């Protein structure tokens, strides 16, 4: 395997910190990571409250400092803070990597004063009640040991997705091997060659010991079916005495020592080696797989069962910890253990071979260390921010779609981008998109972030126009001007331009846009507008609206929402999405209602009224519904971009007034009728080769009905055309992200050729 090339120099001093070094998945993860990082040329120092693995670290030449990090005792916290500060200074630490909540909290405070690069790893999910959420520090960058923990960090702590890297529990396949010599362990515990051994490994704290007790509970019945059974329970903790008492009772009941408790051990490889079957979770289960042992995955969090290729995905998703799976029980353990011992020897062996090959392929310690090194590079390089300015945080589905698409575009071409969005609702933007966000009107915050940024993206949407107001135009131009003064690279990201009507606005726009580094436009009309106002910038290219890069939607997801709203399944659907615009009052609403009733009576279409911006669309749609003779469904809840598109995937025809209604229709190949309140609508329809649109002045019922009849008559032809248009526009839309990242990383772009 090719080793990770790091921005950190070989010999850099890296501090790994955790609570203690006793038996546990996080503890062995840190031990293996420390040894592998040392092998790769780094100088590793470990701090913890000590434990059985200290000796293994010291034998590997890794320095360990004992620091009271094992609990939240205030005196220990004060002492630990003092010791860690001294260690970081004395050892000239280049980067700190914390692996538990308490050391992360203390080191987070020190990071703010000492400014060392600070990385954390999330090995588990934490209790967030009683204010505990607010004493948790996830560092500058975070490693998550599974996808579900990554999601947990984003959902519960608003950690930006770009700040998280998912790693694996790396296993040393030389140490954990089918060739491990375990003669000394067999002698120590009196394990005979002809005995059938089951090994269980876990911390025996109350929060981890459930399966140990369930296994012991099931042993009397298993012993009846399995000859010469021996069960080795490895681990120690605050529930050890309860587990020991249960084991002694079962041994007494069976009249011999079937269950052996070893206490805390570091020679786990030797205790796994004699077994025919292993029971446990997480890292311990992976170590058993590496030793070519069949494994039953079961723990306090849930139950996966006897592991084979059919259980791989759930294993990966939960880091082999069973979070969200069915609850473990003695009955499930008994069932799967007996099923295993009823298999042929060849089948049993094949399970072991599969597990070892999986570990060798996907769970090496080298890969685990490389994943951490990647995050160290993120933290030490401190990638400069990419600011995104636009009409975000206003609960508008179209602009939500644009932001979602822009973020996904950038991520496609740059790993872990440091994105900050200027938003009217920063809290909601953080939660929805898992990025950093600041208030779009907070001048101090904006200027502060411009000092840390490399680039400003303005877009998408029609930001550069003065039809709605001069005030909004001046806002966006002022943000761009400020970025240029701070020497940021500036890109207009697939903008729609115009209308621009006031001479002063045209002059200001031309002056500023001639200075930006790159302008991508969503249609030819916008290019014509720039030419008309005299913009001479050479770095201008027509691409496509970023939302056209969103994926085709999940129809079943949308149907489920429609079912909840009582939309009939036995009728075709007409989607209608219109907005209030200037003088389009009750007459316009009556015309739309008449069209919807006609669609019902002529084609059997049930109307679904879909608001794109609830605050501005709901009233007009409610009025349409009231004016209709036939029943219609109004989407009366706020839904996100993905759900909106999924609903639209179920439409047979769509009448749309907002641009992104029409974009969603194109993505999902839904024949569409455009109502033009702004030139951007007609421009988009023409750009996608769709001719069925009319202006609001011509939006009488009879005219819309005529187009509806044409649409139904040419239905298959229109759908085929939309499929082709989407393919072409999707390709053009992707160019936006590539050009943005080129500008960010290289400082310039060339559009020639």
Order of alpha helices (4+ residues) and beta strands (2+ residues): beta-alpha-beta-alpha-beta-alpha-beta-alpha-beta-beta-alpha-beta-alpha-beta-alpha-beta-alpha-beta-alpha-beta-alpha-beta-beta-alpha-alpha-alpha-alpha-beta-alpha-beta-alpha-beta-alpha-beta-alpha-beta-alpha-beta-alpha-beta-alpha-beta-alpha-beta-alpha-beta-alpha-beta-alpha-beta-alpha-beta-alpha-alpha
